[in-house]
Amino acid sequence: MKKTAYKIRLITAGIAGILSILAVCGVFYPVSFLDIQFVPLLQRTLADYSLSAMILLVVLLAVTAVFGRFYCSTICPFGILQEFAALIFRRKTKQQCNAGFKYIIAALTFGTLLGGSALLIRYIDPYSVFGSAISLSLTGLVVLFVALALVFFKNRFFCTNICPVGAVLGLISKFSLNKIYIDKDKCVSCGLCVHSCPSGCINKDEKTVDNETCVKCLKCIGTCRQNAIKYGIKPKEEVKFSVSRRKLIWTGAAFVVLAGAVKAGLELGEKAAEKIRNIILPPGAVNANRMYNKCLNCNLCIENCPNKILAKANDKFGAVHIDYAKGEGFCKYDCNKCSQVCPSGAIKKITKEEKQKTRIAMASINQEKCTQCGICVYDCPAGAISKQGKKTVIDASKCIGCGRCKKSCRFDAIEIFAINEQTVI
């Protein structure tokens, strides 16, 4: 029976991992599943002031406060990926340190995010890295390689001592209502639980569990032959609280870094995209500055775009954007898929009707190249192109810049130009 909880948790994590991979690959998007990831929820709360995102974020934190860090072992796709990699590597784990530098990393990344820029968090947030790696982006693959190397040598060291999300949830889990703890009267200090623990959070000599780094995989409960490892509310006599001088120093340093990072985030948010021009963005992205500072580069929208016109971050633009030279070459008039799957709010959630009225670019006809064939007139979904005498003209008040006319033109007479700000016509 004691192994059943671990197996149920492992199966649940496996299902969550498969759903995440299918979603990022554009095969199947489980409605709202990826909307419960920690950083996207926080970003959507900050970017769109979303009440639903804020409620879900509070629920996630409350669940952690009651049950501990189950998020890291059951919901987080990057954590699940590391767990299954560890099962393949079959490495024994030793007790690991609870490093204080993770608080600095969390303060730096979340500070800039609170200041208005996702430029740092997107390179280390587990959900963003997972999406980036599965979609074969170089940055995501590099971070994934480093994380897997750490798994080989240190198991889930990334989750316990590097991940900023883990640092925040770990602090809450440390004081959670339910904990993993050891019945010292039953424990024989055999060390089996230490070798099975992926977080290295068990001290067999002192017979204690560091619930801050424990990801609640429940593996130790199934491993213990003496039934000495428990999960639940610790007996009062077991509860101890102590803060070391080193922890106090790291905590103080983290607060200082956090304050500086918020200020840096404000400056990055204002300056990061000011020199960027000629970028066409998905409907709902608003403008280049906002997209550059809000997009997590998880690439979920790219893989789910039916026309495959969305491009990954590159040297031209550091976030997702439209490239009409890719895929079908135009944005489908009746599609708002990117808006629906974006978990971070970088692309606002808009209806199909709103999307059809959102101007993302502008089309222009080169009359010298135009043969007046009229194909674009019939193909324009917005009805923005018409014949006036012997000329084919575009009504600027109706054009949304979807690129369908350019795709239809056989004579390369139509160009699509970027605009500074998306507007609803």
C-alpha positions as CSV (number, residue, x, y, z in Angstrom):
1,M,0.0,0.0,0.0
2,K,2.8,2.4,0.8
3,K,4.2,2.1,-2.7
4,T,0.8,2.8,-4.2
5,A,1.0,6.5,-3.5
6,Y,4.3,6.8,-5.3
7,K,3.0,4.8,-8.3
8,I,-0.2,7.0,-8.5
9,R,2.0,10.1,-8.4
10,L,4.4,8.8,-11.0
11,I,1.5,7.9,-13.4
12,T,-0.1,11.3,-12.9
13,A,3.3,12.9,-13.6
14,G,3.7,10.7,-16.7
15,I,0.2,11.8,-18.1
16,A,1.0,15.4,-17.4
17,G,4.4,15.1,-19.1
18,I,2.8,13.5,-22.2
19,L,0.1,16.1,-22.4
20,S,2.8,18.8,-22.2
21,I,4.8,17.3,-25.0
22,L,1.7,16.9,-27.2
23,A,0.7,20.5,-26.6
24,V,4.2,22.0,-27.3
25,C,4.4,19.8,-30.5
26,G,1.1,21.1,-31.7
27,V,-0.5,17.7,-31.7
28,F,-3.1,18.2,-29.0
29,Y,-3.6,21.1,-26.7
30,P,-5.3,20.2,-23.4
31,V,-7.5,23.2,-22.6
32,S,-6.1,25.3,-19.8
33,F,-3.6,22.6,-18.7
34,L,-0.5,24.6,-19.4
35,D,-2.3,27.7,-18.0
36,I,-1.6,26.4,-14.5
37,Q,2.2,26.7,-14.8
38,F,3.7,29.0,-12.1
39,V,5.6,31.6,-14.2
40,P,3.0,31.9,-17.0
41,L,0.3,32.5,-14.3
42,L,2.4,35.2,-12.7
43,Q,3.2,36.7,-16.1
44,R,-0.5,36.7,-17.1
45,T,-1.4,38.3,-13.8
46,L,1.2,41.1,-14.3
47,A,0.7,41.5,-18.1
48,D,-3.1,41.4,-18.4
49,Y,-4.2,41.9,-14.7
50,S,-6.0,38.6,-15.2
51,L,-8.3,37.8,-12.3
52,S,-8.6,34.1,-13.3
53,A,-4.8,33.9,-13.5
54,M,-4.4,35.5,-10.1
55,I,-6.9,33.1,-8.5
56,L,-5.2,30.1,-10.0
57,L,-1.8,31.4,-8.8
58,V,-3.2,31.9,-5.3
59,V,-4.7,28.3,-5.4
60,L,-1.3,26.9,-6.5
61,L,0.5,28.7,-3.7
62,A,-2.2,27.6,-1.2
63,V,-2.0,23.9,-2.3
64,T,1.8,24.2,-1.8
65,A,1.3,25.6,1.7
66,V,-0.9,22.7,2.6
67,F,0.6,19.7,0.8
68,G,4.2,20.8,-0.1
69,R,6.0,20.9,-3.5
70,F,3.8,18.5,-5.4
71,Y,3.9,21.0,-8.3
72,C,7.5,20.2,-9.0
73,S,6.9,16.4,-9.2
74,T,3.5,16.3,-10.8
75,I,2.7,19.4,-12.8
76,C,6.0,21.0,-13.9
77,P,6.9,19.4,-17.3
78,F,10.7,20.2,-16.9
79,G,10.7,18.6,-13.5
80,I,8.9,15.5,-14.8
81,L,11.4,15.2,-17.7
82,Q,14.2,15.2,-15.2
83,E,12.5,12.6,-13.1
84,F,12.2,10.2,-16.0
85,A,15.7,10.9,-17.1
86,A,16.8,9.9,-13.5
87,L,14.9,6.6,-13.9
88,I,16.9,5.9,-17.0
89,F,20.3,6.9,-15.6
90,R,19.6,4.8,-12.4
91,R,22.0,6.8,-10.3
92,K,22.1,6.6,-6.5
93,T,21.7,9.9,-4.8
94,K,23.6,11.2,-1.8
95,Q,22.5,13.9,0.6
96,Q,22.8,17.3,-1.1
97,C,23.3,20.8,0.2
98,N,20.5,23.4,0.3
99,A,22.4,26.1,-1.5
100,G,21.6,29.7,-0.7
101,F,22.5,31.1,-4.2
102,K,19.2,29.9,-5.5
103,Y,17.6,32.8,-3.6
104,I,19.8,35.2,-5.5
105,I,18.8,33.6,-8.8
106,A,15.1,33.8,-7.9
107,A,15.4,37.4,-6.7
108,L,17.2,38.4,-9.9
109,T,14.8,36.7,-12.3
110,F,11.5,37.4,-10.5
111,G,12.7,40.9,-9.7
112,T,13.2,41.8,-13.4
113,L,9.8,40.1,-14.2
114,L,8.0,42.2,-11.6
115,G,9.8,45.2,-13.1
116,G,8.2,44.4,-16.4
117,S,10.7,42.3,-18.4
118,A,10.8,38.6,-19.0
119,L,14.3,38.7,-20.5
120,L,16.0,36.8,-17.7
121,I,13.2,34.5,-16.5
122,R,12.6,33.0,-20.0
123,Y,16.1,31.5,-19.9
124,I,15.6,29.5,-16.7
125,D,11.9,29.2,-16.0
126,P,11.3,25.4,-16.2
127,Y,8.1,25.7,-18.3
128,S,9.7,28.1,-20.8
129,V,12.8,26.0,-21.1
130,F,10.7,22.9,-21.6
131,G,8.8,24.4,-24.5
132,S,11.9,25.9,-26.0
133,A,13.7,22.6,-25.8
134,I,10.9,20.4,-27.2
135,S,10.5,22.9,-30.1
136,L,14.3,22.5,-30.7
137,S,15.3,26.1,-29.9
138,L,19.0,26.4,-29.2
139,T,18.6,28.1,-25.9
140,G,16.2,25.5,-24.6
141,L,18.4,22.6,-25.8
142,V,21.5,24.1,-24.1
143,V,19.6,24.5,-20.7
144,L,18.1,21.0,-21.1
145,F,21.6,19.5,-21.7
146,V,22.9,21.2,-18.6
147,A,19.9,20.0,-16.5
148,L,20.3,16.4,-17.8
149,A,24.0,16.5,-17.0
150,L,23.1,17.6,-13.5
151,V,20.6,14.8,-13.3
152,F,23.3,12.3,-14.2
153,F,25.7,13.5,-11.4
154,K,23.3,15.2,-8.9
155,N,19.8,14.0,-9.8
156,R,17.4,16.9,-9.4
157,F,19.9,19.5,-8.3
158,F,18.5,21.9,-10.9
159,C,15.1,21.7,-9.2
160,T,16.4,22.0,-5.6
161,N,19.2,24.6,-6.0
162,I,18.9,26.5,-9.3
163,C,15.2,26.8,-10.4
164,P,13.7,30.1,-9.3
165,V,10.2,28.6,-9.2
166,G,11.5,25.8,-7.0
167,A,13.2,28.4,-4.6
168,V,9.8,30.2,-4.1
169,L,7.8,27.0,-3.7
170,G,10.5,25.5,-1.5
171,L,10.2,28.3,1.0
172,I,6.5,27.8,1.2
173,S,6.8,24.0,1.4
174,K,9.3,24.4,4.3
175,F,6.4,25.6,6.4
176,S,3.6,23.6,4.8
177,L,1.0,21.9,6.9
178,N,1.8,18.4,5.6
179,K,5.4,17.3,5.4
180,I,7.6,14.2,4.8
181,Y,9.1,13.3,8.2
182,I,10.9,10.3,9.8
183,D,9.6,8.4,12.8
184,K,12.9,8.2,14.7
185,D,11.8,5.3,16.8
186,K,11.3,3.1,13.8
187,C,14.2,4.4,11.6
188,V,17.3,2.1,11.6
189,S,19.5,4.5,9.6
190,C,19.9,2.0,6.7
191,G,20.2,4.7,4.1
192,L,17.9,3.2,1.5
193,C,15.7,6.3,1.5
194,V,18.8,8.5,1.0
195,H,19.8,6.6,-2.1
196,S,16.3,6.7,-3.5
197,C,15.6,10.4,-2.8
198,P,16.0,12.4,-6.1
199,S,16.3,15.6,-4.2
200,G,19.0,14.5,-1.7
201,C,17.0,16.0,1.1
202,I,17.2,13.2,3.7
203,N,19.8,13.2,6.5
204,K,20.0,9.6,7.8
205,D,22.3,10.5,10.7
206,E,20.0,13.1,12.1
207,K,16.9,11.3,10.7
208,T,15.4,14.5,9.2
209,V,14.0,15.6,5.9
210,D,14.5,19.0,4.3
211,N,11.0,19.8,3.2
212,E,12.2,22.9,1.4
213,T,14.1,20.9,-1.2
214,C,11.8,17.8,-1.1
215,V,9.7,17.7,-4.2
216,K,7.2,15.2,-2.7
217,C,7.9,12.4,-5.2
218,L,6.9,10.0,-2.3
219,K,9.6,7.5,-3.4
220,C,11.2,7.3,0.0
221,I,7.9,6.2,1.6
222,G,7.8,3.2,-0.7
223,T,11.5,2.4,-0.2
224,C,11.5,2.4,3.6
225,R,11.2,-1.2,4.9
226,Q,10.5,-0.1,8.4
227,N,7.6,2.1,7.6
228,A,9.5,4.9,9.3
229,I,8.9,7.6,6.7
230,K,5.6,9.4,7.0
231,Y,3.7,12.0,5.1
232,G,1.3,14.2,7.0
233,I,1.2,16.7,9.9
234,K,4.4,16.3,12.0
235,P,3.9,15.5,15.7
236,K,4.4,18.6,17.8
237,E,7.5,17.3,19.4
238,E,9.1,16.8,16.0
239,V,8.7,20.4,14.9
240,K,11.9,22.4,15.1
241,F,12.7,25.8,13.7
242,S,16.1,27.3,13.3
243,V,17.6,29.8,11.0
244,S,21.4,29.7,10.4
245,R,23.5,32.8,10.0
246,R,24.3,31.7,6.5
247,K,20.6,31.5,5.6
248,L,20.1,35.0,7.1
249,I,22.9,36.4,4.9
250,W,21.6,34.8,1.8
251,T,18.1,36.0,2.5
252,G,19.3,39.6,3.1
253,A,21.3,39.5,0.0
254,A,18.3,38.2,-2.0
255,F,16.1,41.1,-0.8
256,V,18.8,43.6,-1.9
257,V,19.1,41.9,-5.3
258,L,15.3,41.8,-5.6
259,A,15.1,45.5,-5.2
260,G,17.8,46.2,-7.7
261,A,16.3,43.7,-10.2
262,V,12.9,45.3,-10.1
263,K,14.5,48.6,-11.0
264,A,16.5,46.9,-13.7
265,G,13.4,45.3,-15.0
266,L,11.7,48.7,-15.3
267,E,14.6,50.0,-17.4
268,L,14.8,46.9,-19.6
269,G,11.1,47.1,-20.2
270,E,11.4,50.7,-21.5
271,K,14.6,50.2,-23.6
272,A,14.8,46.6,-24.8
273,A,12.7,47.0,-27.9
274,E,12.9,50.7,-28.6
275,K,15.2,50.2,-31.6
276,I,13.3,47.3,-33.1
277,R,11.4,48.1,-36.3
278,N,9.7,46.2,-39.1
279,I,8.4,43.4,-36.9
280,I,4.9,41.9,-37.5
281,L,3.4,40.3,-34.4
282,P,0.5,37.9,-33.7
283,P,-2.9,39.4,-33.1
284,G,-3.2,40.4,-29.5
285,A,0.5,41.1,-29.0
286,V,-0.2,44.9,-29.1
287,N,3.4,46.1,-29.9
288,A,7.0,45.1,-30.2
289,N,8.0,46.4,-26.8
290,R,5.3,44.6,-24.9
291,M,5.8,41.3,-26.8
292,Y,9.6,41.5,-26.3
293,N,9.2,42.0,-22.5
294,K,6.3,39.6,-21.9
295,C,6.9,36.6,-24.2
296,L,8.4,33.6,-22.4
297,N,9.5,32.0,-25.7
298,C,7.8,28.7,-24.8
299,N,7.0,28.4,-28.5
300,L,3.6,26.9,-27.8
301,C,2.0,29.4,-30.2
302,I,4.5,28.5,-32.9
303,E,3.8,24.8,-32.8
304,N,0.0,25.3,-32.7
305,C,-0.2,27.8,-35.5
306,P,-2.1,26.1,-38.4
307,N,-0.4,28.2,-41.1
308,K,3.1,27.9,-39.5
309,I,3.9,31.6,-40.0
310,L,5.2,32.3,-36.5
311,A,8.9,32.5,-36.1
312,K,11.1,31.8,-33.0
313,A,13.2,34.4,-31.3
314,N,16.3,35.3,-33.4
315,D,18.9,38.0,-33.9
316,K,16.2,40.2,-35.5
317,F,13.7,40.0,-32.6
318,G,14.1,38.3,-29.3
319,A,10.6,37.0,-29.0
320,V,8.0,35.1,-31.2
321,H,6.9,37.1,-34.3
322,I,5.3,36.6,-37.7
323,D,7.3,35.8,-40.8
324,Y,5.2,35.7,-43.9
325,A,8.0,34.0,-45.7
326,K,7.3,30.9,-43.6
327,G,4.5,28.3,-43.9
328,E,1.4,29.3,-45.8
329,G,2.5,32.9,-45.9
330,F,-0.5,34.5,-44.4
331,C,-2.5,34.7,-41.1
332,K,-5.8,32.8,-41.3
333,Y,-8.7,35.2,-41.0
334,D,-10.9,32.8,-38.9
335,C,-8.1,31.6,-36.6
336,N,-7.1,32.8,-33.1
337,K,-5.2,29.8,-32.0
338,C,-2.0,31.6,-30.9
339,S,-4.2,33.8,-28.6
340,Q,-5.9,30.8,-27.1
341,V,-2.8,28.8,-26.3
342,C,-0.5,31.6,-25.0
343,P,-0.2,30.9,-21.3
344,S,1.6,34.0,-20.3
345,G,-0.6,36.8,-21.7
346,A,2.1,38.1,-24.0
347,I,-0.5,37.4,-26.7
348,K,-3.8,38.6,-25.2
349,K,-6.7,36.2,-25.3
350,I,-9.1,37.6,-28.0
351,T,-12.1,36.1,-29.8
352,K,-12.1,35.3,-33.5
353,E,-14.4,38.4,-34.0
354,E,-11.8,40.6,-32.2
355,K,-9.0,39.0,-34.1
356,Q,-10.7,39.8,-37.5
357,K,-10.8,43.5,-36.5
358,T,-7.2,43.7,-35.2
359,R,-4.8,45.4,-37.5
360,I,-1.4,43.7,-37.2
361,A,0.2,45.2,-40.4
362,M,-0.7,47.1,-43.5
363,A,-0.7,46.1,-47.2
364,S,0.4,48.2,-50.1
365,I,0.0,47.7,-53.9
366,N,2.8,48.6,-56.3
367,Q,0.8,49.9,-59.2
368,E,3.8,49.5,-61.6
369,K,3.9,45.7,-61.0
370,C,0.1,45.2,-60.6
371,T,-1.6,43.7,-63.7
372,Q,-5.1,44.4,-62.4
373,C,-6.0,40.7,-62.5
374,G,-8.3,41.2,-59.5
375,I,-7.4,37.9,-57.7
376,C,-6.5,39.8,-54.5
377,V,-9.9,41.5,-54.5
378,Y,-11.6,38.2,-54.3
379,D,-9.2,36.7,-51.8
380,C,-9.1,39.5,-49.2
381,P,-11.1,38.2,-46.3
382,A,-11.6,41.7,-44.8
383,G,-13.0,43.2,-48.0
384,A,-10.3,45.9,-48.0
385,I,-9.3,45.6,-51.7
386,S,-11.5,46.8,-54.5
387,K,-11.4,48.0,-58.1
388,Q,-11.6,51.7,-58.8
389,G,-11.7,52.3,-62.5
390,K,-8.6,50.7,-63.9
391,K,-6.8,50.5,-60.6
392,T,-6.8,48.0,-57.7
393,V,-6.7,49.9,-54.4
394,I,-6.6,49.1,-50.7
395,D,-8.9,50.7,-48.2
396,A,-6.6,51.4,-45.3
397,S,-9.5,51.6,-42.9
398,K,-10.4,47.9,-43.5
399,C,-6.9,46.3,-44.0
400,I,-5.7,44.2,-41.1
401,G,-2.4,43.1,-42.7
402,C,-3.1,39.4,-42.7
403,G,-1.0,38.9,-45.8
404,R,-3.6,36.9,-47.8
405,C,-3.5,39.3,-50.7
406,K,0.3,39.0,-50.9
407,K,0.0,35.3,-50.9
408,S,-2.5,35.4,-53.8
409,C,-0.6,37.9,-55.9
410,R,1.3,36.2,-58.7
411,F,3.3,39.2,-59.7
412,D,4.8,40.3,-56.4
413,A,3.0,43.5,-56.5
414,I,1.8,43.6,-52.9
415,E,4.0,44.3,-49.8
416,I,3.1,44.0,-46.2
417,F,4.5,46.6,-43.8
418,A,4.8,46.5,-40.1
419,I,3.0,49.0,-37.8
420,N,4.1,50.3,-34.4
421,E,0.9,49.5,-32.6
422,Q,-1.8,47.0,-33.2
423,T,-5.3,48.7,-33.3
424,V,-8.9,47.5,-33.5
425,I,-10.6,48.8,-36.6
